[in-house]
Amino acid sequence: MPVLVDFWAPWCGPCKMMGPIIQEIAAEYGGKAKICRLNTDEARDSAIEYGISAIPTLILLKDGQVQKKWVGLASKKDINAAIGELL
């Protein structure tokens, strides 16, 4: 199952813009893909592990391997296309 992780922080303006998009994607892919939001202020170790140097950053994983990475704002269309390729 594909996993999309949204690395964000509550003080990040662009992260706030991505929030509703991530929620829509989570609703659309319920049961087919796992969609997670990870607050980098609370999970610094995970952010370091995945080399997060700017937020928002989205990482799409399958079988534990990074398939795609977006740094900054990403379009719903691009995210859906990448998830769709892994289903």
PyMOL Python script that loads the backbone (N, CA, C, O; Angstrom):
from pymol import cmd

cmd.read_pdbstr("""\
ATOM      1  N   MET A   1       0.842  -1.179   0.000  1.00  0.00           N
ATOM      2  CA  MET A   1       0.000   0.000   0.000  1.00  0.00           C
ATOM      3  C   MET A   1       0.890   1.247   0.000  1.00  0.00           C
ATOM      4  O   MET A   1       1.799   1.349   0.824  1.00  0.00           O
ATOM      5  N   PRO A   2       0.647   2.186  -0.899  1.00  0.00           N
ATOM      6  CA  PRO A   2       1.415   3.432  -0.899  1.00  0.00           C
ATOM      7  C   PRO A   2       1.153   4.234   0.378  1.00  0.00           C
ATOM      8  O   PRO A   2       0.057   4.204   0.937  1.00  0.00           O
ATOM      9  N   VAL A   3       2.177   4.942   0.817  1.00  0.00           N
ATOM     10  CA  VAL A   3       2.069   5.805   2.001  1.00  0.00           C
ATOM     11  C   VAL A   3       2.558   7.195   1.613  1.00  0.00           C
ATOM     12  O   VAL A   3       3.674   7.360   1.121  1.00  0.00           O
ATOM     13  N   LEU A   4       1.700   8.198   1.842  1.00  0.00           N
ATOM     14  CA  LEU A   4       2.071   9.587   1.603  1.00  0.00           C
ATOM     15  C   LEU A   4       2.258  10.252   2.959  1.00  0.00           C
ATOM     16  O   LEU A   4       1.347  10.258   3.787  1.00  0.00           O
ATOM     17  N   VAL A   5       3.443  10.812   3.180  1.00  0.00           N
ATOM     18  CA  VAL A   5       3.727  11.499   4.440  1.00  0.00           C
ATOM     19  C   VAL A   5       3.920  12.984   4.153  1.00  0.00           C
ATOM     20  O   VAL A   5       4.747  13.374   3.329  1.00  0.00           O
ATOM     21  N   ASP A   6       3.142  13.795   4.848  1.00  0.00           N
ATOM     22  CA  ASP A   6       3.218  15.251   4.752  1.00  0.00           C
ATOM     23  C   ASP A   6       4.003  15.748   5.958  1.00  0.00           C
ATOM     24  O   ASP A   6       3.508  15.708   7.084  1.00  0.00           O
ATOM     25  N   PHE A   7       5.220  16.214   5.724  1.00  0.00           N
ATOM     26  CA  PHE A   7       6.041  16.802   6.792  1.00  0.00           C
ATOM     27  C   PHE A   7       5.675  18.283   6.861  1.00  0.00           C
ATOM     28  O   PHE A   7       5.824  19.005   5.875  1.00  0.00           O
ATOM     29  N   TRP A   8       5.197  18.738   8.019  1.00  0.00           N
ATOM     30  CA  TRP A   8       4.665  20.085   8.170  1.00  0.00           C
ATOM     31  C   TRP A   8       4.947  20.607   9.573  1.00  0.00           C
ATOM     32  O   TRP A   8       5.485  19.893  10.419  1.00  0.00           O
ATOM     33  N   ALA A   9       4.577  21.852   9.804  1.00  0.00           N
ATOM     34  CA  ALA A   9       4.635  22.458  11.139  1.00  0.00           C
ATOM     35  C   ALA A   9       3.498  23.472  11.232  1.00  0.00           C
ATOM     36  O   ALA A   9       3.121  24.071  10.225  1.00  0.00           O
ATOM     37  N   PRO A  10       2.949  23.670  12.431  1.00  0.00           N
ATOM     38  CA  PRO A  10       1.801  24.556  12.574  1.00  0.00           C
ATOM     39  C   PRO A  10       2.091  26.025  12.257  1.00  0.00           C
ATOM     40  O   PRO A  10       1.162  26.771  11.945  1.00  0.00           O
ATOM     41  N   TRP A  11       3.328  26.453  12.326  1.00  0.00           N
ATOM     42  CA  TRP A  11       3.698  27.844  12.068  1.00  0.00           C
ATOM     43  C   TRP A  11       3.990  28.115  10.590  1.00  0.00           C
ATOM     44  O   TRP A  11       4.255  29.257  10.215  1.00  0.00           O
ATOM     45  N   CYS A  12       3.946  27.095   9.761  1.00  0.00           N
ATOM     46  CA  CYS A  12       4.325  27.182   8.341  1.00  0.00           C
ATOM     47  C   CYS A  12       3.122  27.543   7.482  1.00  0.00           C
ATOM     48  O   CYS A  12       2.186  26.752   7.374  1.00  0.00           O
ATOM     49  N   GLY A  13       3.129  28.727   6.866  1.00  0.00           N
ATOM     50  CA  GLY A  13       2.028  29.173   6.017  1.00  0.00           C
ATOM     51  C   GLY A  13       1.732  28.247   4.851  1.00  0.00           C
ATOM     52  O   GLY A  13       0.578  27.857   4.672  1.00  0.00           O
ATOM     53  N   PRO A  14       2.740  27.871   4.038  1.00  0.00           N
ATOM     54  CA  PRO A  14       2.472  26.950   2.932  1.00  0.00           C
ATOM     55  C   PRO A  14       1.948  25.589   3.410  1.00  0.00           C
ATOM     56  O   PRO A  14       1.169  24.938   2.713  1.00  0.00           O
ATOM     57  N   CYS A  15       2.378  25.169   4.596  1.00  0.00           N
ATOM     58  CA  CYS A  15       1.883  23.903   5.159  1.00  0.00           C
ATOM     59  C   CYS A  15       0.383  23.997   5.415  1.00  0.00           C
ATOM     60  O   CYS A  15      -0.360  23.044   5.179  1.00  0.00           O
ATOM     61  N   LYS A  16      -0.051  25.153   5.900  1.00  0.00           N
ATOM     62  CA  LYS A  16      -1.482  25.363   6.146  1.00  0.00           C
ATOM     63  C   LYS A  16      -2.263  25.303   4.838  1.00  0.00           C
ATOM     64  O   LYS A  16      -3.405  24.843   4.815  1.00  0.00           O
ATOM     65  N   MET A  17      -1.659  25.761   3.761  1.00  0.00           N
ATOM     66  CA  MET A  17      -2.311  25.701   2.449  1.00  0.00           C
ATOM     67  C   MET A  17      -2.420  24.259   1.948  1.00  0.00           C
ATOM     68  O   MET A  17      -3.392  23.909   1.279  1.00  0.00           O
ATOM     69  N   MET A  18      -1.440  23.429   2.264  1.00  0.00           N
ATOM     70  CA  MET A  18      -1.447  22.031   1.831  1.00  0.00           C
ATOM     71  C   MET A  18      -2.417  21.186   2.647  1.00  0.00           C
ATOM     72  O   MET A  18      -2.896  20.162   2.159  1.00  0.00           O
ATOM     73  N   GLY A  19      -2.713  21.590   3.871  1.00  0.00           N
ATOM     74  CA  GLY A  19      -3.551  20.796   4.768  1.00  0.00           C
ATOM     75  C   GLY A  19      -4.860  20.327   4.155  1.00  0.00           C
ATOM     76  O   GLY A  19      -5.143  19.129   4.179  1.00  0.00           O
ATOM     77  N   PRO A  20      -5.676  21.235   3.600  1.00  0.00           N
ATOM     78  CA  PRO A  20      -6.942  20.790   3.006  1.00  0.00           C
ATOM     79  C   PRO A  20      -6.757  19.840   1.824  1.00  0.00           C
ATOM     80  O   PRO A  20      -7.567  18.937   1.620  1.00  0.00           O
ATOM     81  N   ILE A  21      -5.709  20.039   1.058  1.00  0.00           N
ATOM     82  CA  ILE A  21      -5.432  19.151  -0.081  1.00  0.00           C
ATOM     83  C   ILE A  21      -5.122  17.748   0.425  1.00  0.00           C
ATOM     84  O   ILE A  21      -5.612  16.759  -0.119  1.00  0.00           O
ATOM     85  N   ILE A  22      -4.305  17.671   1.470  1.00  0.00           N
ATOM     86  CA  ILE A  22      -3.947  16.375   2.047  1.00  0.00           C
ATOM     87  C   ILE A  22      -5.197  15.690   2.603  1.00  0.00           C
ATOM     88  O   ILE A  22      -5.358  14.480   2.446  1.00  0.00           O
ATOM     89  N   GLN A  23      -6.075  16.447   3.246  1.00  0.00           N
ATOM     90  CA  GLN A  23      -7.317  15.874   3.780  1.00  0.00           C
ATOM     91  C   GLN A  23      -8.198  15.323   2.658  1.00  0.00           C
ATOM     92  O   GLN A  23      -8.782  14.249   2.807  1.00  0.00           O
ATOM     93  N   GLU A  24      -8.300  16.034   1.551  1.00  0.00           N
ATOM     94  CA  GLU A  24      -9.082  15.562   0.409  1.00  0.00           C
ATOM     95  C   GLU A  24      -8.503  14.266  -0.150  1.00  0.00           C
ATOM     96  O   GLU A  24      -9.236  13.323  -0.445  1.00  0.00           O
ATOM     97  N   ILE A  25      -7.189  14.232  -0.292  1.00  0.00           N
ATOM     98  CA  ILE A  25      -6.521  13.034  -0.821  1.00  0.00           C
ATOM     99  C   ILE A  25      -6.749  11.856   0.121  1.00  0.00           C
ATOM    100  O   ILE A  25      -7.001  10.741  -0.335  1.00  0.00           O
ATOM    101  N   ALA A  26      -6.664  12.091   1.428  1.00  0.00           N
ATOM    102  CA  ALA A  26      -6.887  11.027   2.409  1.00  0.00           C
ATOM    103  C   ALA A  26      -8.298  10.460   2.268  1.00  0.00           C
ATOM    104  O   ALA A  26      -8.490   9.246   2.349  1.00  0.00           O
ATOM    105  N   ALA A  27      -9.279  11.327   2.060  1.00  0.00           N
ATOM    106  CA  ALA A  27     -10.663  10.870   1.900  1.00  0.00           C
ATOM    107  C   ALA A  27     -10.835  10.062   0.618  1.00  0.00           C
ATOM    108  O   ALA A  27     -11.566   9.072   0.596  1.00  0.00           O
ATOM    109  N   GLU A  28     -10.169  10.482  -0.436  1.00  0.00           N
ATOM    110  CA  GLU A  28     -10.296   9.810  -1.730  1.00  0.00           C
ATOM    111  C   GLU A  28      -9.629   8.440  -1.761  1.00  0.00           C
ATOM    112  O   GLU A  28     -10.104   7.533  -2.445  1.00  0.00           O
ATOM    113  N   TYR A  29      -8.533   8.285  -1.025  1.00  0.00           N
ATOM    114  CA  TYR A  29      -7.760   7.045  -1.095  1.00  0.00           C
ATOM    115  C   TYR A  29      -7.924   6.168   0.136  1.00  0.00           C
ATOM    116  O   TYR A  29      -7.119   5.263   0.354  1.00  0.00           O
ATOM    117  N   GLY A  30      -8.950   6.415   0.947  1.00  0.00           N
ATOM    118  CA  GLY A  30      -9.176   5.601   2.137  1.00  0.00           C
ATOM    119  C   GLY A  30      -9.188   4.116   1.802  1.00  0.00           C
ATOM    120  O   GLY A  30      -9.952   3.678   0.943  1.00  0.00           O
ATOM    121  N   GLY A  31      -8.351   3.348   2.471  1.00  0.00           N
ATOM    122  CA  GLY A  31      -8.274   1.912   2.235  1.00  0.00           C
ATOM    123  C   GLY A  31      -7.339   1.502   1.115  1.00  0.00           C
ATOM    124  O   GLY A  31      -6.940   0.340   1.040  1.00  0.00           O
ATOM    125  N   LYS A  32      -6.978   2.440   0.237  1.00  0.00           N
ATOM    126  CA  LYS A  32      -6.088   2.117  -0.885  1.00  0.00           C
ATOM    127  C   LYS A  32      -4.675   2.655  -0.682  1.00  0.00           C
ATOM    128  O   LYS A  32      -3.704   2.101  -1.196  1.00  0.00           O
ATOM    129  N   ALA A  33      -4.580   3.747   0.079  1.00  0.00           N
ATOM    130  CA  ALA A  33      -3.281   4.359   0.383  1.00  0.00           C
ATOM    131  C   ALA A  33      -3.370   4.951   1.786  1.00  0.00           C
ATOM    132  O   ALA A  33      -4.442   5.361   2.231  1.00  0.00           O
ATOM    133  N   LYS A  34      -2.263   4.988   2.457  1.00  0.00           N
ATOM    134  CA  LYS A  34      -2.222   5.570   3.794  1.00  0.00           C
ATOM    135  C   LYS A  34      -1.676   6.994   3.669  1.00  0.00           C
ATOM    136  O   LYS A  34      -0.621   7.217   3.074  1.00  0.00           O
ATOM    137  N   ILE A  35      -2.408   7.948   4.238  1.00  0.00           N
ATOM    138  CA  ILE A  35      -2.016   9.347   4.174  1.00  0.00           C
ATOM    139  C   ILE A  35      -1.753   9.825   5.599  1.00  0.00           C
ATOM    140  O   ILE A  35      -2.623   9.724   6.464  1.00  0.00           O
ATOM    141  N   CYS A  36      -0.554  10.344   5.839  1.00  0.00           N
ATOM    142  CA  CYS A  36      -0.138  10.749   7.190  1.00  0.00           C
ATOM    143  C   CYS A  36       0.384  12.175   7.176  1.00  0.00           C
ATOM    144  O   CYS A  36       0.950  12.635   6.184  1.00  0.00           O
ATOM    145  N   ARG A  37       0.184  12.866   8.288  1.00  0.00           N
ATOM    146  CA  ARG A  37       0.783  14.194   8.466  1.00  0.00           C
ATOM    147  C   ARG A  37       1.720  14.097   9.666  1.00  0.00           C
ATOM    148  O   ARG A  37       1.323  13.607  10.723  1.00  0.00           O
ATOM    149  N   LEU A  38       2.949  14.555   9.511  1.00  0.00           N
ATOM    150  CA  LEU A  38       3.948  14.456  10.564  1.00  0.00           C
ATOM    151  C   LEU A  38       4.465  15.843  10.908  1.00  0.00           C
ATOM    152  O   LEU A  38       5.122  16.488  10.091  1.00  0.00           O
ATOM    153  N   ASN A  39       4.169  16.296  12.112  1.00  0.00           N
ATOM    154  CA  ASN A  39       4.603  17.597  12.593  1.00  0.00           C
ATOM    155  C   ASN A  39       6.109  17.526  12.879  1.00  0.00           C
ATOM    156  O   ASN A  39       6.541  16.809  13.782  1.00  0.00           O
ATOM    157  N   THR A  40       6.887  18.259  12.117  1.00  0.00           N
ATOM    158  CA  THR A  40       8.349  18.181  12.251  1.00  0.00           C
ATOM    159  C   THR A  40       8.845  18.752  13.580  1.00  0.00           C
ATOM    160  O   THR A  40       9.939  18.408  14.027  1.00  0.00           O
ATOM    161  N   ASP A  41       8.053  19.621  14.215  1.00  0.00           N
ATOM    162  CA  ASP A  41       8.442  20.134  15.534  1.00  0.00           C
ATOM    163  C   ASP A  41       8.369  19.037  16.584  1.00  0.00           C
ATOM    164  O   ASP A  41       9.129  19.053  17.552  1.00  0.00           O
ATOM    165  N   GLU A  42       7.466  18.092  16.402  1.00  0.00           N
ATOM    166  CA  GLU A  42       7.273  17.010  17.365  1.00  0.00           C
ATOM    167  C   GLU A  42       8.012  15.732  16.983  1.00  0.00           C
ATOM    168  O   GLU A  42       8.220  14.865  17.831  1.00  0.00           O
ATOM    169  N   ALA A  43       8.402  15.606  15.748  1.00  0.00           N
ATOM    170  CA  ALA A  43       9.040  14.372  15.254  1.00  0.00           C
ATOM    171  C   ALA A  43      10.328  14.716  14.510  1.00  0.00           C
ATOM    172  O   ALA A  43      10.495  14.371  13.340  1.00  0.00           O
ATOM    173  N   ARG A  44      11.214  15.386  15.193  1.00  0.00           N
ATOM    174  CA  ARG A  44      12.481  15.813  14.554  1.00  0.00           C
ATOM    175  C   ARG A  44      13.304  14.640  14.051  1.00  0.00           C
ATOM    176  O   ARG A  44      13.927  14.729  12.993  1.00  0.00           O
ATOM    177  N   ASP A  45      13.316  13.539  14.796  1.00  0.00           N
ATOM    178  CA  ASP A  45      14.119  12.390  14.386  1.00  0.00           C
ATOM    179  C   ASP A  45      13.664  11.837  13.033  1.00  0.00           C
ATOM    180  O   ASP A  45      14.489  11.480  12.191  1.00  0.00           O
ATOM    181  N   SER A  46      12.355  11.771  12.834  1.00  0.00           N
ATOM    182  CA  SER A  46      11.842  11.280  11.551  1.00  0.00           C
ATOM    183  C   SER A  46      12.172  12.252  10.426  1.00  0.00           C
ATOM    184  O   SER A  46      12.513  11.835   9.319  1.00  0.00           O
ATOM    185  N   ALA A  47      12.071  13.546  10.710  1.00  0.00           N
ATOM    186  CA  ALA A  47      12.417  14.548   9.696  1.00  0.00           C
ATOM    187  C   ALA A  47      13.885  14.427   9.304  1.00  0.00           C
ATOM    188  O   ALA A  47      14.226  14.528   8.126  1.00  0.00           O
ATOM    189  N   ILE A  48      14.740  14.214  10.277  1.00  0.00           N
ATOM    190  CA  ILE A  48      16.176  14.041  10.006  1.00  0.00           C
ATOM    191  C   ILE A  48      16.409  12.759   9.210  1.00  0.00           C
ATOM    192  O   ILE A  48      17.198  12.742   8.265  1.00  0.00           O
ATOM    193  N   GLU A  49      15.725  11.694   9.594  1.00  0.00           N
ATOM    194  CA  GLU A  49      15.884  10.398   8.915  1.00  0.00           C
ATOM    195  C   GLU A  49      15.563  10.502   7.420  1.00  0.00           C
ATOM    196  O   GLU A  49      16.221   9.871   6.593  1.00  0.00           O
ATOM    197  N   TYR A  50      14.552  11.300   7.082  1.00  0.00           N
ATOM    198  CA  TYR A  50      14.165  11.446   5.681  1.00  0.00           C
ATOM    199  C   TYR A  50      14.778  12.663   5.007  1.00  0.00           C
ATOM    200  O   TYR A  50      14.402  13.002   3.885  1.00  0.00           O
ATOM    201  N   GLY A  51      15.715  13.324   5.673  1.00  0.00           N
ATOM    202  CA  GLY A  51      16.439  14.434   5.065  1.00  0.00           C
ATOM    203  C   GLY A  51      15.579  15.647   4.773  1.00  0.00           C
ATOM    204  O   GLY A  51      15.786  16.327   3.768  1.00  0.00           O
ATOM    205  N   ILE A  52      14.621  15.925   5.637  1.00  0.00           N
ATOM    206  CA  ILE A  52      13.737  17.065   5.434  1.00  0.00           C
ATOM    207  C   ILE A  52      14.475  18.339   5.809  1.00  0.00           C
ATOM    208  O   ILE A  52      14.859  18.529   6.963  1.00  0.00           O
ATOM    209  N   SER A  53      14.672  19.212   4.822  1.00  0.00           N
ATOM    210  CA  SER A  53      15.380  20.468   5.066  1.00  0.00           C
ATOM    211  C   SER A  53      14.474  21.674   4.876  1.00  0.00           C
ATOM    212  O   SER A  53      14.850  22.792   5.228  1.00  0.00           O
ATOM    213  N   ALA A  54      13.284  21.459   4.320  1.00  0.00           N
ATOM    214  CA  ALA A  54      12.314  22.530   4.114  1.00  0.00           C
ATOM    215  C   ALA A  54      10.918  21.915   4.210  1.00  0.00           C
ATOM    216  O   ALA A  54      10.715  20.743   3.893  1.00  0.00           O
ATOM    217  N   ILE A  55       9.972  22.724   4.651  1.00  0.00           N
ATOM    218  CA  ILE A  55       8.592  22.247   4.729  1.00  0.00           C
ATOM    219  C   ILE A  55       7.683  23.240   4.023  1.00  0.00           C
ATOM    220  O   ILE A  55       7.989  24.432   3.987  1.00  0.00           O
ATOM    221  N   PRO A  56       6.596  22.785   3.473  1.00  0.00           N
ATOM    222  CA  PRO A  56       6.133  21.399   3.480  1.00  0.00           C
ATOM    223  C   PRO A  56       6.958  20.523   2.535  1.00  0.00           C
ATOM    224  O   PRO A  56       7.420  20.963   1.483  1.00  0.00           O
ATOM    225  N   THR A  57       7.120  19.284   2.948  1.00  0.00           N
ATOM    226  CA  THR A  57       7.703  18.263   2.089  1.00  0.00           C
ATOM    227  C   THR A  57       6.781  17.059   2.140  1.00  0.00           C
ATOM    228  O   THR A  57       6.357  16.632   3.214  1.00  0.00           O
ATOM    229  N   LEU A  58       6.479  16.522   0.981  1.00  0.00           N
ATOM    230  CA  LEU A  58       5.675  15.312   0.881  1.00  0.00           C
ATOM    231  C   LEU A  58       6.559  14.198   0.356  1.00  0.00           C
ATOM    232  O   LEU A  58       7.318  14.384  -0.595  1.00  0.00           O
ATOM    233  N   ILE A  59       6.451  13.041   0.984  1.00  0.00           N
ATOM    234  CA  ILE A  59       7.197  11.873   0.528  1.00  0.00           C
ATOM    235  C   ILE A  59       6.204  10.746   0.288  1.00  0.00           C
ATOM    236  O   ILE A  59       5.386  10.426   1.150  1.00  0.00           O
ATOM    237  N   LEU A  60       6.288  10.154  -0.889  1.00  0.00           N
ATOM    238  CA  LEU A  60       5.441   9.021  -1.246  1.00  0.00           C
ATOM    239  C   LEU A  60       6.307   7.763  -1.178  1.00  0.00           C
ATOM    240  O   LEU A  60       7.333   7.665  -1.850  1.00  0.00           O
ATOM    241  N   LEU A  61       5.881   6.811  -0.363  1.00  0.00           N
ATOM    242  CA  LEU A  61       6.624   5.575  -0.147  1.00  0.00           C
ATOM    243  C   LEU A  61       5.818   4.373  -0.609  1.00  0.00           C
ATOM    244  O   LEU A  61       4.588   4.380  -0.565  1.00  0.00           O
ATOM    245  N   LYS A  62       6.517   3.354  -1.047  1.00  0.00           N
ATOM    246  CA  LYS A  62       5.903   2.053  -1.298  1.00  0.00           C
ATOM    247  C   LYS A  62       6.922   1.001  -0.896  1.00  0.00           C
ATOM    248  O   LYS A  62       8.080   1.046  -1.311  1.00  0.00           O
ATOM    249  N   ASP A  63       6.479   0.061  -0.089  1.00  0.00           N
ATOM    250  CA  ASP A  63       7.363  -0.984   0.441  1.00  0.00           C
ATOM    251  C   ASP A  63       8.572  -0.383   1.161  1.00  0.00           C
ATOM    252  O   ASP A  63       9.673  -0.931   1.104  1.00  0.00           O
ATOM    253  N   GLY A  64       8.358   0.743   1.835  1.00  0.00           N
ATOM    254  CA  GLY A  64       9.413   1.382   2.611  1.00  0.00           C
ATOM    255  C   GLY A  64      10.417   2.186   1.799  1.00  0.00           C
ATOM    256  O   GLY A  64      11.355   2.751   2.360  1.00  0.00           O
ATOM    257  N   GLN A  65      10.230   2.244   0.486  1.00  0.00           N
ATOM    258  CA  GLN A  65      11.157   2.954  -0.389  1.00  0.00           C
ATOM    259  C   GLN A  65      10.527   4.255  -0.893  1.00  0.00           C
ATOM    260  O   GLN A  65       9.354   4.282  -1.267  1.00  0.00           O
ATOM    261  N   VAL A  66      11.312   5.323  -0.897  1.00  0.00           N
ATOM    262  CA  VAL A  66      10.824   6.602  -1.398  1.00  0.00           C
ATOM    263  C   VAL A  66      10.618   6.503  -2.904  1.00  0.00           C
ATOM    264  O   VAL A  66      11.538   6.167  -3.650  1.00  0.00           O
ATOM    265  N   GLN A  67       9.401   6.800  -3.338  1.00  0.00           N
ATOM    266  CA  GLN A  67       9.063   6.769  -4.752  1.00  0.00           C
ATOM    267  C   GLN A  67       9.041   8.167  -5.367  1.00  0.00           C
ATOM    268  O   GLN A  67       9.374   8.348  -6.538  1.00  0.00           O
ATOM    269  N   LYS A  68       8.647   9.147  -4.564  1.00  0.00           N
ATOM    270  CA  LYS A  68       8.522  10.522  -5.054  1.00  0.00           C
ATOM    271  C   LYS A  68       8.631  11.455  -3.854  1.00  0.00           C
ATOM    272  O   LYS A  68       8.234  11.115  -2.739  1.00  0.00           O
ATOM    273  N   LYS A  69       9.182  12.644  -4.115  1.00  0.00           N
ATOM    274  CA  LYS A  69       9.334  13.641  -3.057  1.00  0.00           C
ATOM    275  C   LYS A  69       9.008  15.011  -3.640  1.00  0.00           C
ATOM    276  O   LYS A  69       9.509  15.382  -4.702  1.00  0.00           O
ATOM    277  N   TRP A  70       8.169  15.752  -2.936  1.00  0.00           N
ATOM    278  CA  TRP A  70       7.840  17.124  -3.311  1.00  0.00           C
ATOM    279  C   TRP A  70       8.298  18.043  -2.187  1.00  0.00           C
ATOM    280  O   TRP A  70       8.000  17.789  -1.020  1.00  0.00           O
ATOM    281  N   VAL A  71       9.008  19.092  -2.523  1.00  0.00           N
ATOM    282  CA  VAL A  71       9.413  20.103  -1.544  1.00  0.00           C
ATOM    283  C   VAL A  71       8.684  21.386  -1.909  1.00  0.00           C
ATOM    284  O   VAL A  71       8.767  21.853  -3.045  1.00  0.00           O
ATOM    285  N   GLY A  72       7.976  21.950  -0.952  1.00  0.00           N
ATOM    286  CA  GLY A  72       7.157  23.122  -1.226  1.00  0.00           C
ATOM    287  C   GLY A  72       5.747  22.694  -1.575  1.00  0.00           C
ATOM    288  O   GLY A  72       5.367  21.541  -1.370  1.00  0.00           O
ATOM    289  N   LEU A  73       4.981  23.620  -2.100  1.00  0.00           N
ATOM    290  CA  LEU A  73       3.599  23.320  -2.462  1.00  0.00           C
ATOM    291  C   LEU A  73       3.549  22.355  -3.635  1.00  0.00           C
ATOM    292  O   LEU A  73       4.326  22.465  -4.583  1.00  0.00           O
ATOM    293  N   ALA A  74       2.625  21.412  -3.555  1.00  0.00           N
ATOM    294  CA  ALA A  74       2.437  20.444  -4.633  1.00  0.00           C
ATOM    295  C   ALA A  74       0.962  20.463  -5.018  1.00  0.00           C
ATOM    296  O   ALA A  74       0.096  20.716  -4.180  1.00  0.00           O
ATOM    297  N   SER A  75       0.686  20.196  -6.279  1.00  0.00           N
ATOM    298  CA  SER A  75      -0.703  20.207  -6.714  1.00  0.00           C
ATOM    299  C   SER A  75      -1.366  18.865  -6.418  1.00  0.00           C
ATOM    300  O   SER A  75      -0.723  17.815  -6.418  1.00  0.00           O
ATOM    301  N   LYS A  76      -2.660  18.934  -6.168  1.00  0.00           N
ATOM    302  CA  LYS A  76      -3.434  17.711  -5.924  1.00  0.00           C
ATOM    303  C   LYS A  76      -3.341  16.788  -7.133  1.00  0.00           C
ATOM    304  O   LYS A  76      -3.254  15.569  -6.985  1.00  0.00           O
ATOM    305  N   LYS A  77      -3.359  17.366  -8.317  1.00  0.00           N
ATOM    306  CA  LYS A  77      -3.274  16.583  -9.555  1.00  0.00           C
ATOM    307  C   LYS A  77      -1.974  15.766  -9.601  1.00  0.00           C
ATOM    308  O   LYS A  77      -1.997  14.577  -9.919  1.00  0.00           O
ATOM    309  N   ASP A  78      -0.852  16.404  -9.285  1.00  0.00           N
ATOM    310  CA  ASP A  78       0.446  15.706  -9.304  1.00  0.00           C
ATOM    311  C   ASP A  78       0.510  14.605  -8.248  1.00  0.00           C
ATOM    312  O   ASP A  78       1.021  13.514  -8.503  1.00  0.00           O
ATOM    313  N   ILE A  79      -0.011  14.903  -7.068  1.00  0.00           N
ATOM    314  CA  ILE A  79       0.010  13.905  -5.985  1.00  0.00           C
ATOM    315  C   ILE A  79      -0.863  12.716  -6.360  1.00  0.00           C
ATOM    316  O   ILE A  79      -0.446  11.566  -6.220  1.00  0.00           O
ATOM    317  N   ASN A  80      -2.084  12.993  -6.839  1.00  0.00           N
ATOM    318  CA  ASN A  80      -2.983  11.907  -7.244  1.00  0.00           C
ATOM    319  C   ASN A  80      -2.369  11.059  -8.341  1.00  0.00           C
ATOM    320  O   ASN A  80      -2.484   9.834  -8.305  1.00  0.00           O
ATOM    321  N   ALA A  81      -1.721  11.680  -9.313  1.00  0.00           N
ATOM    322  CA  ALA A  81      -1.096  10.934 -10.409  1.00  0.00           C
ATOM    323  C   ALA A  81      -0.017  10.008  -9.872  1.00  0.00           C
ATOM    324  O   ALA A  81       0.070   8.854 -10.292  1.00  0.00           O
ATOM    325  N   ALA A  82       0.801  10.490  -8.958  1.00  0.00           N
ATOM    326  CA  ALA A  82       1.887   9.667  -8.402  1.00  0.00           C
ATOM    327  C   ALA A  82       1.331   8.506  -7.579  1.00  0.00           C
ATOM    328  O   ALA A  82       1.829   7.384  -7.673  1.00  0.00           O
ATOM    329  N   ILE A  83       0.316   8.767  -6.785  1.00  0.00           N
ATOM    330  CA  ILE A  83      -0.299   7.687  -5.994  1.00  0.00           C
ATOM    331  C   ILE A  83      -0.937   6.675  -6.946  1.00  0.00           C
ATOM    332  O   ILE A  83      -0.787   5.468  -6.762  1.00  0.00           O
ATOM    333  N   GLY A  84      -1.642   7.163  -7.957  1.00  0.00           N
ATOM    334  CA  GLY A  84      -2.304   6.283  -8.917  1.00  0.00           C
ATOM    335  C   GLY A  84      -1.349   5.340  -9.617  1.00  0.00           C
ATOM    336  O   GLY A  84      -1.709   4.201  -9.914  1.00  0.00           O
ATOM    337  N   GLU A  85      -0.149   5.794  -9.883  1.00  0.00           N
ATOM    338  CA  GLU A  85       0.852   4.935 -10.535  1.00  0.00           C
ATOM    339  C   GLU A  85       1.259   3.760  -9.647  1.00  0.00           C
ATOM    340  O   GLU A  85       1.684   2.722 -10.152  1.00  0.00           O
ATOM    341  N   LEU A  86       1.131   3.916  -8.328  1.00  0.00           N
ATOM    342  CA  LEU A  86       1.560   2.871  -7.397  1.00  0.00           C
ATOM    343  C   LEU A  86       0.449   1.913  -6.997  1.00  0.00           C
ATOM    344  O   LEU A  86       0.703   0.903  -6.340  1.00  0.00           O
ATOM    345  N   LEU A  87      -0.773   2.223  -7.388  1.00  0.00           N
ATOM    346  CA  LEU A  87      -1.892   1.350  -7.010  1.00  0.00           C
ATOM    347  C   LEU A  87      -2.024   0.166  -7.953  1.00  0.00           C
ATOM    348  O   LEU A  87      -2.914  -0.666  -7.779  1.00  0.00           O
TER     349      LEU A  87
END
""", "prot")
cmd.dss("prot")
cmd.show_as("cartoon", "prot")
cmd.util.cbc("prot")
cmd.orient("prot")
